[in-house]
């Protein structure tokens, strides 16, 4: 069964806009678990504009489901992840000034670097996933790094879905098959929503995990977080 991991960055963004501790990021994460989320994802950036490094430290002792930390493996991030030891670290090639993740790794250009960082995290007992575009060659090269999984960057799928679902999903099905043939686990995330998630999962039912934040938090404004999580889980049945 495909697991739903809720990215809580947007909750931290709302908190930081006003200062203080409202909404409470830790309580929100625990409520997501209570309502059926099978994992919690955070993506701390160096400027801490949403999730702060302290949030990550506060979350680890209290979470009951899988903890996934995303980010660019700069030294400060590597130090944090090795200290926290989440179930999974997802490597994302973010530049410091980007608004949100906007590309997967070039696993040929950064092969040596990724091999070293994957080995470092795996030696600490942390499962590793590499954020990647749906390009077969990039997935094949990701497999050579020793990573456990890849996470397909799904922005292009989401953008094309309304006009051409079959065309939008085609490169992702091919990429997912390549990942499976390479022995890799498979995650997906970015702009997945109630509109497009069910079809994505129907076409790639062997997905291990989807990580969704912006759409879940946006839907929760109207539906409430409990109902929202139930609806997203229903898309993955």
Phi and psi restraints in degrees (value plus and minus 20) as a CYANA .aco file:
   2 UNK   PHI     -93.2   -53.2
   2 UNK   PSI     110.6   150.6
   3 UNK   PHI    -108.1   -68.1
   3 UNK   PSI     126.5   166.5
   4 UNK   PHI    -124.8   -84.8
   4 UNK   PSI      96.7   136.7
   5 UNK   PHI    -127.6   -87.6
   5 UNK   PSI     106.2   146.2
   6 UNK   PHI    -113.8   -73.8
   6 UNK   PSI     101.4   141.4
   7 UNK   PHI    -103.8   -63.8
   7 UNK   PSI     100.7   140.7
   8 UNK   PHI    -121.9   -81.9
   8 UNK   PSI      -3.6    36.4
   9 UNK   PHI     -75.4   -35.4
   9 UNK   PSI     -61.8   -21.8
  10 UNK   PHI     -86.3   -46.3
  10 UNK   PSI     -48.0    -8.0
  11 UNK   PHI     -86.3   -46.3
  11 UNK   PSI     -61.7   -21.7
  12 UNK   PHI     -86.4   -46.4
  12 UNK   PSI     -55.0   -15.0
  13 UNK   PHI     -79.8   -39.8
  13 UNK   PSI     -64.3   -24.3
  14 UNK   PHI     -83.9   -43.9
  14 UNK   PSI     -64.0   -24.0
  15 UNK   PHI     -79.7   -39.7
  15 UNK   PSI     -66.5   -26.5
  16 UNK   PHI     -88.3   -48.3
  16 UNK   PSI     -44.8    -4.8
  17 UNK   PHI     -84.6   -44.6
  17 UNK   PSI     -47.7    -7.7
  18 UNK   PHI    -130.0   -90.0
  18 UNK   PSI     -41.5    -1.5
  19 UNK   PHI      68.9   108.9
  19 UNK   PSI     153.7   193.7
  20 UNK   PHI      56.6    96.6
  20 UNK   PSI    -175.0  -135.0
  21 UNK   PHI    -145.9  -105.9
  21 UNK   PSI       6.2    46.2
  22 UNK   PHI    -137.6   -97.6
  22 UNK   PSI     102.8   142.8
  23 UNK   PHI     -93.3   -53.3
  23 UNK   PSI     136.1   176.1
  24 UNK   PHI    -100.7   -60.7
  24 UNK   PSI      91.9   131.9
  25 UNK   PHI     -83.4   -43.4
  25 UNK   PSI     -63.1   -23.1
  26 UNK   PHI     -85.6   -45.6
  26 UNK   PSI     -65.6   -25.6
  27 UNK   PHI     -81.8   -41.8
  27 UNK   PSI     -60.7   -20.7
  28 UNK   PHI     -81.7   -41.7
  28 UNK   PSI     -62.4   -22.4
  29 UNK   PHI     -81.7   -41.7
  29 UNK   PSI     -63.4   -23.4
  30 UNK   PHI     -85.5   -45.5
  30 UNK   PSI     -57.6   -17.6
  31 UNK   PHI     -85.8   -45.8
  31 UNK   PSI     -59.1   -19.1
  32 UNK   PHI     -78.8   -38.8
  32 UNK   PSI     -63.2   -23.2
  33 UNK   PHI     -80.8   -40.8
  33 UNK   PSI     -66.1   -26.1
  34 UNK   PHI     -78.6   -38.6
  34 UNK   PSI     -56.3   -16.3
  35 UNK   PHI    -108.2   -68.2
  35 UNK   PSI     -18.5    21.5
  36 UNK   PHI     100.7   140.7
  36 UNK   PSI     -22.0    18.0
  37 UNK   PHI     -83.4   -43.4
  37 UNK   PSI     118.1   158.1
  38 UNK   PHI    -119.2   -79.2
  38 UNK   PSI     -15.8    24.2
  39 UNK   PHI    -190.2  -150.2
  39 UNK   PSI     141.5   181.5
  40 UNK   PHI    -144.8  -104.8
  40 UNK   PSI     111.1   151.1
  41 UNK   PHI    -135.3   -95.3
  41 UNK   PSI     119.4   159.4
  42 UNK   PHI    -152.6  -112.6
  42 UNK   PSI     132.6   172.6
  43 UNK   PHI    -154.1  -114.1
  43 UNK   PSI      62.5   102.5
  44 UNK   PHI     -92.5   -52.5
  44 UNK   PSI     109.7   149.7
  45 UNK   PHI    -125.8   -85.8
  45 UNK   PSI     140.2   180.2
  46 UNK   PHI     -76.3   -36.3
  46 UNK   PSI     -52.8   -12.8
  47 UNK   PHI    -105.0   -65.0
  47 UNK   PSI     -22.9    17.1
  48 UNK   PHI      33.0    73.0
  48 UNK   PSI      19.3    59.3
  49 UNK   PHI     -93.2   -53.2
  49 UNK   PSI     -34.3     5.7
  50 UNK   PHI    -151.8  -111.8
  50 UNK   PSI    -114.4   -74.4
  51 UNK   PHI     -87.1   -47.1
  51 UNK   PSI     109.2   149.2
  52 UNK   PHI    -114.3   -74.3
  52 UNK   PSI     136.5   176.5
  53 UNK   PHI     -79.3   -39.3
  53 UNK   PSI     -55.3   -15.3
  54 UNK   PHI     -83.5   -43.5
  54 UNK   PSI     -55.4   -15.4
  55 UNK   PHI     -77.8   -37.8
  55 UNK   PSI     -62.9   -22.9
  56 UNK   PHI     -81.1   -41.1
  56 UNK   PSI     -64.1   -24.1
  57 UNK   PHI     -86.0   -46.0
  57 UNK   PSI     -56.0   -16.0
  58 UNK   PHI     -91.6   -51.6
  58 UNK   PSI     -53.0   -13.0
  59 UNK   PHI     -94.2   -54.2
  59 UNK   PSI     -60.0   -20.0
  60 UNK   PHI     -73.9   -33.9
  60 UNK   PSI     -64.8   -24.8
  61 UNK   PHI     -92.7   -52.7
  61 UNK   PSI     -36.6     3.4
  62 UNK   PHI    -129.0   -89.0
  62 UNK   PSI     -36.6     3.4
  63 UNK   PHI     -91.9   -51.9
  63 UNK   PSI     125.6   165.6
  64 UNK   PHI    -128.2   -88.2
  64 UNK   PSI     -37.0     3.0
  65 UNK   PHI    -124.1   -84.1
  65 UNK   PSI    -191.6  -151.6
  66 UNK   PHI     -90.7   -50.7
  66 UNK   PSI     114.6   154.6
  67 UNK   PHI    -125.5   -85.5
  67 UNK   PSI     105.3   145.3
  68 UNK   PHI    -141.2  -101.2
  68 UNK   PSI     103.0   143.0
  69 UNK   PHI    -130.1   -90.1
  69 UNK   PSI     102.8   142.8
  70 UNK   PHI    -122.3   -82.3
  70 UNK   PSI     133.0   173.0
  71 UNK   PHI     139.3   179.3
  71 UNK   PSI     148.7   188.7
  72 UNK   PHI     -97.9   -57.9
  72 UNK   PSI     105.1   145.1
  73 UNK   PHI     -95.3   -55.3
  73 UNK   PSI      39.8    79.8
  74 UNK   PHI     -93.7   -53.7
  74 UNK   PSI     142.6   182.6
  75 UNK   PHI     -73.2   -33.2
  75 UNK   PSI     -61.8   -21.8
  76 UNK   PHI     -83.9   -43.9
  76 UNK   PSI     -59.0   -19.0
  77 UNK   PHI     -87.2   -47.2
  77 UNK   PSI     -64.6   -24.6
  78 UNK   PHI     -79.7   -39.7
  78 UNK   PSI     -63.7   -23.7
  79 UNK   PHI     -80.6   -40.6
  79 UNK   PSI     -64.2   -24.2
  80 UNK   PHI     -82.6   -42.6
  80 UNK   PSI     -68.1   -28.1
  81 UNK   PHI     -83.7   -43.7
  81 UNK   PSI     -61.2   -21.2
  82 UNK   PHI     -88.0   -48.0
  82 UNK   PSI     -48.5    -8.5
  83 UNK   PHI     -93.5   -53.5
  83 UNK   PSI     -61.7   -21.7
  84 UNK   PHI     -99.7   -59.7
  84 UNK   PSI     -55.9   -15.9
  85 UNK   PHI      35.0    75.0
  85 UNK   PSI      44.5    84.5
  86 UNK   PHI     -91.1   -51.1
  86 UNK   PSI     151.0   191.0
  87 UNK   PHI     -83.7   -43.7
  87 UNK   PSI     -56.2   -16.2
  88 UNK   PHI    -163.5  -123.5
  88 UNK   PSI     122.4   162.4
  89 UNK   PHI    -137.9   -97.9
  89 UNK   PSI     112.6   152.6
  90 UNK   PHI    -130.0   -90.0
  90 UNK   PSI      99.4   139.4
  91 UNK   PHI    -105.9   -65.9
  91 UNK   PSI     101.1   141.1
  92 UNK   PHI    -145.7  -105.7
  92 UNK   PSI     109.2   149.2
  93 UNK   PHI    -105.2   -65.2
  93 UNK   PSI      35.8    75.8
  94 UNK   PHI     -93.8   -53.8
  94 UNK   PSI     113.9   153.9
  95 UNK   PHI     -96.6   -56.6
  95 UNK   PSI     135.9   175.9
  96 UNK   PHI     -83.9   -43.9
  96 UNK   PSI     -48.4    -8.4
  97 UNK   PHI    -118.8   -78.8
  97 UNK   PSI     -12.5    27.5
  98 UNK   PHI     -97.1   -57.1
  98 UNK   PSI     127.7   167.7
  99 UNK   PHI     -91.7   -51.7
  99 UNK   PSI     -61.2   -21.2
 100 UNK   PHI    -172.1  -132.1
 100 UNK   PSI     147.9   187.9
 101 UNK   PHI     -79.3   -39.3
 101 UNK   PSI     115.9   155.9
 102 UNK   PHI    -157.2  -117.2
 102 UNK   PSI      -7.5    32.5
 103 UNK   PHI    -190.0  -150.0
 103 UNK   PSI     133.6   173.6
 104 UNK   PHI    -111.0   -71.0
 104 UNK   PSI     156.6   196.6
 105 UNK   PHI     -91.1   -51.1
 105 UNK   PSI     124.8   164.8
 106 UNK   PHI    -107.7   -67.7
 106 UNK   PSI      76.0   116.0
 107 UNK   PHI     -97.4   -57.4
 107 UNK   PSI     -28.1    11.9
 108 UNK   PHI    -104.2   -64.2
 108 UNK   PSI     -69.8   -29.8
 109 UNK   PHI     -83.1   -43.1
 109 UNK   PSI     -59.5   -19.5
 110 UNK   PHI    -125.6   -85.6
 110 UNK   PSI       4.5    44.5
 111 UNK   PHI     -75.4   -35.4
 111 UNK   PSI     -69.8   -29.8
 112 UNK   PHI     -83.5   -43.5
 112 UNK   PSI     -65.4   -25.4
 113 UNK   PHI     -80.7   -40.7
 113 UNK   PSI     -65.3   -25.3
 114 UNK   PHI     -86.5   -46.5
 114 UNK   PSI     -57.8   -17.8
 115 UNK   PHI     -77.8   -37.8
 115 UNK   PSI     -64.7   -24.7
 116 UNK   PHI     -87.1   -47.1
 116 UNK   PSI     -64.3   -24.3
 117 UNK   PHI     -93.8   -53.8
 117 UNK   PSI     -54.8   -14.8
 118 UNK   PHI     -83.0   -43.0
 118 UNK   PSI     -64.6   -24.6
 119 UNK   PHI     -82.8   -42.8
 119 UNK   PSI     -59.2   -19.2
 120 UNK   PHI     -82.9   -42.9
 120 UNK   PSI     -65.3   -25.3
 121 UNK   PHI     -91.4   -51.4
 121 UNK   PSI     -61.2   -21.2
 122 UNK   PHI     -86.2   -46.2
 122 UNK   PSI     -52.7   -12.7
 123 UNK   PHI     -87.7   -47.7
 123 UNK   PSI     -40.0     0.0
 124 UNK   PHI    -110.1   -70.1
 124 UNK   PSI     -15.9    24.1
 125 UNK   PHI      62.9   102.9
 125 UNK   PSI       2.9    42.9
 126 UNK   PHI    -129.8   -89.8
 126 UNK   PSI     109.0   149.0
 127 UNK   PHI     -88.6   -48.6
 127 UNK   PSI     121.0   161.0
 128 UNK   PHI    -137.9   -97.9
 128 UNK   PSI     115.2   155.2
 129 UNK   PHI    -146.2  -106.2
 129 UNK   PSI     121.3   161.3
 130 UNK   PHI    -130.8   -90.8
 130 UNK   PSI     104.4   144.4
 131 UNK   PHI     -93.5   -53.5
 131 UNK   PSI     106.0   146.0
 132 UNK   PHI    -170.4  -130.4
 132 UNK   PSI     128.3   168.3
 133 UNK   PHI     -93.8   -53.8
 133 UNK   PSI     137.8   177.8
 134 UNK   PHI     -98.2   -58.2
 134 UNK   PSI      46.4    86.4
 135 UNK   PHI    -140.8  -100.8
 135 UNK   PSI      94.2   134.2
 136 UNK   PHI     -71.2   -31.2
 136 UNK   PSI     -63.3   -23.3
 137 UNK   PHI     -84.4   -44.4
 137 UNK   PSI     -58.2   -18.2
 138 UNK   PHI     -85.1   -45.1
 138 UNK   PSI     -55.4   -15.4
 139 UNK   PHI     -89.9   -49.9
 139 UNK   PSI     -62.5   -22.5
 140 UNK   PHI     -80.1   -40.1
 140 UNK   PSI     -61.0   -21.0
 141 UNK   PHI     -92.3   -52.3
 141 UNK   PSI     -51.0   -11.0
 142 UNK   PHI     -81.6   -41.6
 142 UNK   PSI     -60.5   -20.5
 143 UNK   PHI     -79.3   -39.3
 143 UNK   PSI     -51.0   -11.0
 144 UNK   PHI     -93.5   -53.5
 144 UNK   PSI     -32.6     7.4
 145 UNK   PHI     -99.2   -59.2
 145 UNK   PSI     -35.1     4.9
 146 UNK   PHI      72.2   112.2
 146 UNK   PSI     -15.8    24.2
 147 UNK   PHI     -80.9   -40.9
 147 UNK   PSI     134.2   174.2
 148 UNK   PHI    -103.3   -63.3
 148 UNK   PSI     -57.2   -17.2
 149 UNK   PHI    -161.4  -121.4
 149 UNK   PSI     146.5   186.5
 150 UNK   PHI    -142.6  -102.6
 150 UNK   PSI     130.5   170.5
 151 UNK   PHI    -132.0   -92.0
 151 UNK   PSI      98.3   138.3
 152 UNK   PHI     -94.1   -54.1
 152 UNK   PSI     108.4   148.4
 153 UNK   PHI     -99.2   -59.2
 153 UNK   PSI      91.7   131.7
 154 UNK   PHI    -122.1   -82.1
 154 UNK   PSI      -5.9    34.1
 155 UNK   PHI     -79.6   -39.6
 155 UNK   PSI     -62.2   -22.2
 156 UNK   PHI     -84.4   -44.4
 156 UNK   PSI     -60.6   -20.6
 157 UNK   PHI     -79.5   -39.5
 157 UNK   PSI     -68.6   -28.6
 158 UNK   PHI     -82.6   -42.6
 158 UNK   PSI     -58.6   -18.6
 159 UNK   PHI     -87.6   -47.6
 159 UNK   PSI     -55.2   -15.2
 160 UNK   PHI    -111.8   -71.8
 160 UNK   PSI     -35.6     4.4
 161 UNK   PHI     -75.8   -35.8
 161 UNK   PSI     -68.1   -28.1
 162 UNK   PHI     -81.1   -41.1
 162 UNK   PSI     -57.7   -17.7
 163 UNK   PHI    -102.8   -62.8
 163 UNK   PSI     -53.2   -13.2
 164 UNK   PHI    -177.3  -137.3
 164 UNK   PSI      60.5   100.5
 165 UNK   PHI     -76.8   -36.8
 165 UNK   PSI     -64.3   -24.3
 166 UNK   PHI     -85.2   -45.2
 166 UNK   PSI     -61.8   -21.8
 167 UNK   PHI     -87.6   -47.6
 167 UNK   PSI     -56.2   -16.2
 168 UNK   PHI     -86.0   -46.0
 168 UNK   PSI     -58.8   -18.8
 169 UNK   PHI    -104.5   -64.5
 169 UNK   PSI     -42.1    -2.1
 170 UNK   PHI     -72.9   -32.9
 170 UNK   PSI     -70.7   -30.7
 171 UNK   PHI     -85.7   -45.7
 171 UNK   PSI     -45.6    -5.6
 172 UNK   PHI     -95.3   -55.3
 172 UNK   PSI     -56.8   -16.8
 173 UNK   PHI     -83.6   -43.6
 173 UNK   PSI     -64.2   -24.2
 174 UNK   PHI     -81.5   -41.5
 174 UNK   PSI     -65.7   -25.7
 175 UNK   PHI     -83.0   -43.0
 175 UNK   PSI     -60.4   -20.4
 176 UNK   PHI     -84.4   -44.4
 176 UNK   PSI     -57.5   -17.5
 177 UNK   PHI     -87.9   -47.9
 177 UNK   PSI     -58.8   -18.8
 178 UNK   PHI     -83.0   -43.0
 178 UNK   PSI     -64.3   -24.3
 179 UNK   PHI     -79.3   -39.3
 179 UNK   PSI     -64.0   -24.0
 180 UNK   PHI     -83.1   -43.1
 180 UNK   PSI     -62.9   -22.9
 181 UNK   PHI     -84.0   -44.0
 181 UNK   PSI     -48.6    -8.6
 182 UNK   PHI    -103.6   -63.6
 182 UNK   PSI     -22.3    17.7
 183 UNK   PHI      61.2   101.2
 183 UNK   PSI      -0.5    39.5
 184 UNK   PHI    -114.6   -74.6
 184 UNK   PSI     124.7   164.7
 185 UNK   PHI     -90.9   -50.9
 185 UNK   PSI     142.9   182.9
 186 UNK   PHI    -154.5  -114.5
 186 UNK   PSI     100.7   140.7
 187 UNK   PHI    -135.1   -95.1
 187 UNK   PSI     149.3   189.3
 188 UNK   PHI    -171.6  -131.6
 188 UNK   PSI     129.9   169.9
 189 UNK   PHI    -198.3  -158.3
 189 UNK   PSI     133.1   173.1
 190 UNK   PHI      95.5   135.5
 190 UNK   PSI      89.0   129.0
 191 UNK   PHI      49.1    89.1
 191 UNK   PSI      -6.1    33.9
 192 UNK   PHI     -90.6   -50.6
 192 UNK   PSI     125.0   165.0
 193 UNK   PHI    -171.9  -131.9
 193 UNK   PSI     156.9   196.9
 194 UNK   PHI     -82.3   -42.3
 194 UNK   PSI     -45.2    -5.2
 195 UNK   PHI     -91.4   -51.4
 195 UNK   PSI     -58.3   -18.3
 196 UNK   PHI    -139.7   -99.7
 196 UNK   PSI     -25.7    14.3
 197 UNK   PHI     -91.1   -51.1
 197 UNK   PSI     -64.0   -24.0
 198 UNK   PHI     -79.2   -39.2
 198 UNK   PSI     -65.1   -25.1
 199 UNK   PHI     -84.2   -44.2
 199 UNK   PSI     -62.0   -22.0
 200 UNK   PHI     -77.0   -37.0
 200 UNK   PSI     -66.5   -26.5
 201 UNK   PHI     -89.1   -49.1
 201 UNK   PSI     -56.7   -16.7
 202 UNK   PHI     -81.9   -41.9
 202 UNK   PSI     -56.1   -16.1
 203 UNK   PHI    -101.9   -61.9
 203 UNK   PSI     -45.1    -5.1
 204 UNK   PHI    -151.2  -111.2
 204 UNK   PSI      51.3    91.3
 205 UNK   PHI     -92.0   -52.0
 205 UNK   PSI     -30.7     9.3
 206 UNK   PHI    -109.9   -69.9
 206 UNK   PSI      -7.5    32.5
 207 UNK   PHI     -75.3   -35.3
 207 UNK   PSI     116.3   156.3
 208 UNK   PHI    -101.3   -61.3
 208 UNK   PSI     -59.4   -19.4
 209 UNK   PHI    -179.5  -139.5
 209 UNK   PSI     123.4   163.4
 210 UNK   PHI    -137.7   -97.7
 210 UNK   PSI     121.2   161.2
 211 UNK   PHI    -135.8   -95.8
 211 UNK   PSI      98.4   138.4
 212 UNK   PHI    -154.6  -114.6
 212 UNK   PSI     111.8   151.8
 213 UNK   PHI    -146.5  -106.5
 213 UNK   PSI     -87.1   -47.1
 214 UNK   PHI     -75.6   -35.6
 214 UNK   PSI     -68.3   -28.3
 215 UNK   PHI     -86.4   -46.4
 215 UNK   PSI     -60.0   -20.0
 216 UNK   PHI     -83.1   -43.1
 216 UNK   PSI     -66.8   -26.8
 217 UNK   PHI     -86.5   -46.5
 217 UNK   PSI     -57.8   -17.8
 218 UNK   PHI     -85.3   -45.3
 218 UNK   PSI     -65.7   -25.7
 219 UNK   PHI     -83.9   -43.9
 219 UNK   PSI     -53.8   -13.8
 220 UNK   PHI     -85.6   -45.6
 220 UNK   PSI     -43.3    -3.3
 221 UNK   PHI     -81.2   -41.2
 221 UNK   PSI     -50.1   -10.1
 222 UNK   PHI    -121.0   -81.0
 222 UNK   PSI     -58.2   -18.2
 223 UNK   PHI    -119.3   -79.3
 223 UNK   PSI     -38.4     1.6
 224 UNK   PHI      66.1   106.1
 224 UNK   PSI     129.3   169.3
 225 UNK   PHI     -89.5   -49.5
 225 UNK   PSI     -53.5   -13.5
 226 UNK   PHI     -84.8   -44.8
 226 UNK   PSI     -70.9   -30.9
 227 UNK   PHI     -83.2   -43.2
 227 UNK   PSI     -58.1   -18.1
 228 UNK   PHI     -81.4   -41.4
 228 UNK   PSI     -67.3   -27.3
 229 UNK   PHI     -82.3   -42.3
 229 UNK   PSI     -60.5   -20.5
 230 UNK   PHI     -80.5   -40.5
 230 UNK   PSI     -60.7   -20.7
 231 UNK   PHI     -88.3   -48.3
 231 UNK   PSI     -59.1   -19.1
 232 UNK   PHI     -88.0   -48.0
 232 UNK   PSI     -60.4   -20.4
 233 UNK   PHI     -80.7   -40.7
 233 UNK   PSI     -57.8   -17.8
 234 UNK   PHI     -83.8   -43.8
 234 UNK   PSI     -50.0   -10.0
 235 UNK   PHI     -88.7   -48.7
 235 UNK   PSI     -35.8     4.2
 236 UNK   PHI    -126.2   -86.2
 236 UNK   PSI     -10.7    29.3
